[in-house]
Amino acid sequence: MLIVFLILGLMNPLLAKLTPEIFKMTIGKSLAQTIPEPSSLDSWTQFYKNMTQIGLVVFALMFSGTVSSEVNQGTLINLVTKGLHRWTVIIGKMISLIFQWTLCLILSFLITWAYTLYYFPDDKSPYLLQAVFPLWLFGLLLMGLVLFASTIARNSYEGLLITGGGVVILGLLNLFEQVKKYNPISLTIENLDFLQKAELFQDYLAAMIISCLLFVLLIILSILLFNKKRL
C-alpha cells in the first residue's frame, strides 16, 4: 500500500516537469511553445487528481472486505466467544483504516512537496495544509463508508458496490449548485482553490462538519449492525 502512494508522490512533480517535453514530442515544438511553463500548481494538480482517482480507489478496493471476509472465514468467532466485545472489532478496524490512510497520504504529500519545492520554487501554492486537510477528511468519511459497507455486505464485491454507490450519490448531489458547499465530495474537488485562496476554506466548513457527522453516524451504524450479525 505504501509503495503505491510512494510512487504517486514521485509521479506528481515529475509529470508536471515533463509535460512540456511530452507536448513537444506529440504536437510539435512550435505549438508546445505556446503552452505556459509548468509551475507548482501543475504538480499539486497531479497530486489531487492522483489521490482522488487512484489513491482513494485503491483503498476502497483493498479494504472492501475488511469485515465481511473475516465473517466468512469465521476468524472472529473464537475472539467473540472468549469475551471480546463486538464493538471493539469495528473500532479496531476503523483505527487501523484511519492510521493507514493518514500515513499513506502524509507520505505522498511530503514527497510531492519536497520535489515540487525542488523543481518549482515559486509562490503559487501558498496554503498547502488547508488544501490537503479537506482531502484527508473526505478520506476519513470514505473509510467509514467502506467499513459500513463491509459490515452489511456478504462479500467484498458487495461492499465495493455499496461504497461506490455512496460516492456516486454524493457526486450526483454535487450537480446542484446550492448543495455544493454542504456536500462532502466538494472537499475533493476544490483543493486547488483551497491551495490559493485562504478565504475559500471557510466557505466549505459546513461540508467538513457534515463529513465528520456522517463519519460518526457510519461508525455507530456499523457497530449496531455488527452486534446483530451472525458470525
C-alpha positions as CSV (number, residue, x, y, z in Angstrom):
1,M,0.0,0.0,0.0
2,L,2.8,2.5,1.0
3,I,4.6,1.7,-2.3
4,V,1.6,2.8,-4.3
5,F,1.4,6.2,-2.5
6,L,5.2,6.5,-2.7
7,I,5.1,6.1,-6.5
8,L,2.2,8.6,-6.7
9,G,4.2,11.1,-4.7
10,L,7.1,10.8,-7.1
11,M,4.9,10.9,-10.2
12,N,3.2,14.2,-9.4
13,P,6.0,16.7,-9.8
14,L,7.8,14.6,-12.4
15,L,4.8,14.6,-14.7
16,A,4.4,18.3,-14.3
17,K,8.1,18.8,-15.1
18,L,8.0,16.5,-18.1
19,T,4.7,17.8,-19.6
20,P,6.4,20.4,-21.9
21,E,8.7,17.7,-23.3
22,I,5.8,15.3,-23.8
23,F,3.9,18.0,-25.7
24,K,7.0,18.7,-27.9
25,M,7.0,15.1,-28.9
26,T,3.3,14.9,-29.6
27,I,2.2,18.2,-31.1
28,G,5.5,19.7,-32.2
29,K,7.9,22.2,-30.8
30,S,6.3,25.3,-32.3
31,L,2.8,24.5,-30.7
32,A,4.4,23.4,-27.5
33,Q,6.0,26.8,-27.0
34,T,2.5,28.3,-26.7
35,I,1.8,26.3,-23.6
36,P,2.7,28.1,-20.3
37,E,5.7,26.8,-18.3
38,P,4.8,24.3,-15.6
39,S,4.6,25.6,-12.0
40,S,3.9,24.2,-8.6
41,L,0.2,24.4,-9.3
42,D,0.7,21.8,-12.1
43,S,2.4,19.5,-9.6
44,W,-0.3,19.8,-7.0
45,T,-3.0,19.4,-9.7
46,Q,-1.4,16.0,-10.4
47,F,-1.3,15.2,-6.6
48,Y,-5.0,15.8,-6.0
49,K,-6.0,14.1,-9.3
50,N,-4.0,11.0,-8.4
51,M,-5.2,10.9,-4.8
52,T,-8.8,11.1,-5.8
53,Q,-8.7,8.9,-8.9
54,I,-6.2,6.4,-7.8
55,G,-5.3,6.6,-4.1
56,L,-8.9,6.5,-2.7
57,V,-9.9,3.9,-5.2
58,V,-7.0,1.7,-4.2
59,F,-8.1,2.0,-0.5
60,A,-11.7,1.1,-1.3
61,L,-10.6,-1.9,-3.3
62,M,-8.1,-3.1,-0.7
63,F,-10.5,-2.9,2.3
64,S,-13.9,-3.5,0.8
65,G,-13.9,-6.9,2.6
66,T,-12.4,-5.8,5.8
67,V,-15.3,-7.2,7.9
68,S,-17.2,-9.5,5.5
69,S,-14.1,-11.6,4.7
70,E,-13.4,-12.3,8.4
71,V,-17.0,-13.2,9.0
72,N,-17.0,-15.6,6.0
73,Q,-13.8,-17.2,7.2
74,G,-15.0,-17.5,10.8
75,T,-11.9,-15.9,12.3
76,L,-13.9,-13.7,14.7
77,I,-15.9,-16.5,16.3
78,N,-13.1,-17.5,18.8
79,L,-12.4,-14.0,19.7
80,V,-16.0,-13.1,20.4
81,T,-16.7,-16.3,22.3
82,K,-13.7,-15.6,24.5
83,G,-15.3,-12.3,25.6
84,L,-14.2,-9.8,23.0
85,H,-16.9,-7.1,22.7
86,R,-18.1,-6.9,19.1
87,W,-17.9,-3.1,19.1
88,T,-14.1,-3.3,19.7
89,V,-13.8,-5.2,16.4
90,I,-15.4,-2.3,14.5
91,I,-13.4,0.4,16.4
92,G,-10.2,-1.5,16.0
93,K,-10.7,-1.8,12.2
94,M,-11.6,1.8,12.0
95,I,-8.5,2.9,13.8
96,S,-6.4,0.7,11.5
97,L,-8.0,2.3,8.4
98,I,-7.5,5.8,9.7
99,F,-3.9,5.1,10.5
100,Q,-3.1,3.6,7.1
101,W,-5.0,6.4,5.2
102,T,-3.2,9.1,7.2
103,L,0.2,7.5,6.8
104,C,-0.2,7.0,3.1
105,L,-1.5,10.5,2.5
106,I,1.3,12.1,4.5
107,L,3.9,10.0,2.7
108,S,2.7,11.0,-0.7
109,F,2.2,14.6,0.4
110,L,5.7,15.0,1.7
111,I,7.3,13.5,-1.3
112,T,5.3,15.7,-3.6
113,W,6.0,18.8,-1.5
114,A,9.8,18.1,-1.5
115,Y,10.1,17.5,-5.2
116,T,7.7,20.4,-6.0
117,L,9.9,22.7,-3.9
118,Y,12.9,21.5,-5.8
119,Y,11.5,21.7,-9.4
120,F,9.2,24.7,-8.9
121,P,10.4,27.1,-6.3
122,D,7.6,29.6,-6.7
123,D,4.9,31.1,-4.5
124,K,1.8,30.0,-6.4
125,S,0.8,27.4,-3.9
126,P,0.8,29.2,-0.5
127,Y,-1.8,27.2,1.5
128,L,-0.7,23.6,1.4
129,L,-2.1,22.4,4.7
130,Q,-5.6,23.9,4.2
131,A,-5.8,22.3,0.8
132,V,-4.8,18.8,1.9
133,F,-6.9,18.7,5.1
134,P,-10.3,18.5,3.3
135,L,-8.9,15.6,1.2
136,W,-7.8,13.8,4.4
137,L,-11.3,14.5,5.9
138,F,-13.1,13.1,2.9
139,G,-10.8,10.0,3.0
140,L,-11.9,9.6,6.6
141,L,-15.5,9.6,5.6
142,L,-14.8,7.1,2.8
143,M,-13.1,4.8,5.3
144,G,-16.3,5.0,7.4
145,L,-18.3,4.1,4.3
146,V,-16.0,1.2,3.4
147,L,-16.3,-0.2,6.9
148,F,-20.1,0.2,7.0
149,A,-20.5,-1.4,3.5
150,S,-18.3,-4.3,4.5
151,T,-20.3,-4.8,7.7
152,I,-23.6,-5.2,5.9
153,A,-22.2,-6.9,2.8
154,R,-21.8,-10.6,2.3
155,N,-18.5,-10.3,0.5
156,S,-16.0,-7.8,-0.7
157,Y,-17.8,-7.3,-4.1
158,E,-21.0,-6.2,-2.4
159,G,-19.0,-4.0,-0.1
160,L,-17.3,-2.3,-3.0
161,L,-20.6,-1.9,-4.8
162,I,-22.2,-0.2,-1.8
163,T,-19.2,2.1,-1.3
164,G,-19.2,3.0,-5.0
165,G,-22.9,3.7,-4.8
166,G,-22.5,6.1,-1.9
167,V,-19.8,8.0,-3.7
168,V,-21.9,8.2,-6.9
169,I,-24.8,9.6,-4.9
170,L,-22.6,12.3,-3.5
171,G,-21.3,13.1,-7.0
172,L,-24.9,13.4,-8.3
173,L,-25.8,15.7,-5.5
174,N,-23.0,18.0,-6.5
175,L,-24.8,18.7,-9.7
176,F,-27.0,21.1,-7.7
177,E,-25.2,24.3,-7.1
178,Q,-27.0,25.1,-3.9
179,V,-25.7,21.8,-2.4
180,K,-22.0,22.1,-3.2
181,K,-20.9,23.9,-0.1
182,Y,-22.6,21.2,2.1
183,N,-21.5,18.2,0.1
184,P,-18.5,16.2,1.4
185,I,-17.4,15.3,-2.1
186,S,-16.7,19.0,-2.7
187,L,-13.7,18.5,-0.4
188,T,-12.0,16.5,-3.2
189,I,-12.9,19.0,-6.0
190,E,-12.0,22.4,-4.6
191,N,-8.5,21.6,-3.4
192,L,-6.6,23.8,-5.9
193,D,-8.8,26.7,-4.9
194,F,-8.1,26.0,-1.2
195,L,-4.4,26.0,-2.2
196,Q,-4.6,29.5,-3.5
197,K,-7.4,31.3,-1.6
198,A,-7.4,31.2,2.2
199,E,-10.9,32.7,2.4
200,L,-12.5,29.9,0.4
201,F,-11.6,27.4,3.1
202,Q,-14.2,29.0,5.4
203,D,-16.9,28.6,2.7
204,Y,-16.7,24.8,2.9
205,L,-16.7,24.4,6.7
206,A,-20.3,23.1,6.5
207,A,-19.1,20.3,4.2
208,M,-16.4,19.4,6.6
209,I,-18.7,19.3,9.6
210,I,-21.2,17.2,7.7
211,S,-18.4,14.8,6.8
212,C,-17.5,14.4,10.4
213,L,-21.1,13.8,11.4
214,L,-21.6,11.3,8.6
215,F,-18.4,9.5,9.6
216,V,-19.6,9.2,13.2
217,L,-23.0,8.0,12.1
218,L,-21.5,5.3,9.8
219,I,-19.4,4.0,12.7
220,I,-22.4,3.9,15.0
221,L,-24.4,2.1,12.4
222,S,-21.6,-0.3,11.7
223,I,-21.4,-1.2,15.4
224,L,-25.2,-1.7,15.7
225,L,-25.3,-3.9,12.6
226,F,-22.3,-5.9,13.6
227,N,-23.8,-6.6,17.0
228,K,-26.7,-8.3,15.3
229,K,-24.7,-10.0,12.6
230,R,-24.4,-13.8,12.7
231,L,-20.8,-14.9,12.8
